[in-house]
Amino acid sequence: MSTIVDIVMSGLFQGSLYAMIAVGLALVWTTIGVFNFAHGVLMTVGAYIAWQLASSDALGLPIFIALPIALLASAAIGLLMQAAIVRPFIGRPDVVLLAVITTLAAASIFENGTLLIWGPRPMQLPPLAAGTVKIMGIGISAHQLIIILVTPVILAALWFFLTRMRLGLALRAVAQNEDACHLVGLNVAALYGLAFGLAAALAGLAGIFLGGFTFMSPTMGSEPLSKALVVVIFGGLGTIAGPIFAAYIIAFFEAISIYFIGFYWTPALLFAVLILTLMLKPEGLFSRRSRSLA
């Protein structure tokens, strides 16, 4: 029984992080139609900004004050990134290729900038809550438990925003028909920036959650980005719901595989599943062929 609880807790924790990262990728793709390869480094930047605000070696603010400030900073960086390296190319036939080049370049700049500002020394954020909680004899940190419980609330709030609020409905409209949005007077450029800002805030939040659990480094966003790629391909980039379901499926698959097969063989098995998905259902298991935020 303890093994099952351990696997479930691990799957829920990893799935929560994967879901927040993958949803940001899907949000940008469904709205703008480009893939943001700087998404992982936005996670890193968000975590380091939070460390600068909350660490006892820096400003020393309480984590619950530092967290919203860091999220606003992450969203602002996402807005500026979209305006500087994506918006100038929107409308060009090769926008997807250009966005790949520019976001990869931005990822390298931000990663090296993080190294230059904060250095290579491993750092860790203060946890959201101290101590451990016993669940059926298995100890789990209070920080992990908060993430497991809070992430579905955040994702539900995002769903509510996209399906019930005017601004969210405008984002869905852009994802479905950009030309019609221009005709009815929607500010499409501003909505593109909003999508990037929301995605950056989600990435920053995932980085803060991870930074309170393990040590941070300037390259900490690389592995989560690769896992998020697996998630969005497995679940499909056409919707927001697909990557959420896929994130938890992949996380549980990973947790079970690590326990029974081992840590070193799990990535190979994961990418084998990815290749199989691309062969059998290239649009993703939970996706439609058209872009939508539904």
Order of alpha helices (4+ residues) and beta strands (2+ residues): alpha-alpha-alpha-alpha-beta-beta-alpha-alpha-alpha-alpha-alpha-alpha-alpha
